[in-house]
Amino acid sequence: MSRKGNCYDNAVMENFFGHLKAEMYHGETFTTVEEFTTAINDYIHWYNTTRLQQRLKGLTPMQYRSQTLEASAA
């Protein structure tokens, strides 16, 4: 963690929760906590395994991490 008054640690999570709220939560109605939990878990799975990112050269985050790990192991 950074020193007191330094907000850089929160930037990544704030960005993620902004995407989560905009893409999964707004405009949706959940009748049970289990339904809401399932929707969040599904979104996190999609976010990490299916979502393509231009800044990652058109790869998903998992593909990019795997590619980086393979390159560093070689």
C-alpha positions in Angstrom: 0.0 0.0 0.0 1.1 3.5 -0.6 1.5 6.2 2.0 -1.4 8.0 3.5 -3.0 10.5 1.1 -1.7 8.7 -2.0 -4.7 7.4 -4.0 -2.8 5.4 -6.7 -3.6 2.0 -5.0 -7.3 2.6 -5.4 -7.1 3.6 -9.1 -7.2 0.0 -10.5 -10.1 -1.1 -8.4 -12.0 2.2 -8.9 -11.6 1.6 -12.7 -12.9 -2.0 -12.4 -15.9 -1.1 -10.3 -16.8 1.7 -12.8 -16.8 -0.9 -15.6 -18.8 -3.3 -13.4 -21.5 -0.8 -12.6 -21.7 0.6 -16.1 -21.7 -2.8 -18.0 -23.4 -5.2 -15.6 -25.3 -3.4 -12.8 -27.0 -0.2 -14.1 -30.5 -0.9 -15.4 -30.7 -4.4 -14.0 -33.0 -5.7 -11.3 -32.0 -8.6 -9.1 -34.6 -10.3 -7.0 -32.2 -12.3 -4.7 -28.7 -12.0 -3.3 -27.8 -15.3 -5.0 -28.9 -13.9 -8.4 -26.8 -10.8 -7.8 -23.8 -12.9 -6.7 -24.0 -15.1 -9.7 -24.2 -12.0 -12.0 -21.1 -10.6 -10.5 -19.2 -13.9 -10.7 -20.2 -14.2 -14.4 -19.1 -10.7 -15.1 -15.7 -11.2 -13.4 -15.2 -14.4 -15.4 -16.1 -12.6 -18.7 -13.9 -9.6 -17.7 -10.9 -11.8 -17.3 -11.4 -14.5 -20.0 -13.5 -13.2 -22.9 -13.2 -9.4 -23.0 -10.8 -8.2 -25.7 -8.7 -5.1 -25.1 -7.1 -2.9 -27.6 -4.3 -1.9 -25.3 -3.5 -5.6 -24.9 -3.1 -6.0 -28.6 -6.5 -7.6 -29.1 -6.0 -10.2 -26.4 -8.0 -11.0 -23.3 -6.3 -10.3 -20.0 -5.7 -14.0 -19.4 -4.2 -14.5 -22.9 -1.9 -11.5 -22.3 -0.8 -12.8 -18.9 -0.1 -16.3 -20.3 1.8 -14.9 -23.2 3.9 -12.8 -20.9 4.6 -15.7 -18.5 5.6 -17.9 -21.4 8.0 -15.3 -22.7 9.6 -14.8 -19.3 10.0 -18.5 -18.8 11.8 -19.0 -22.1 
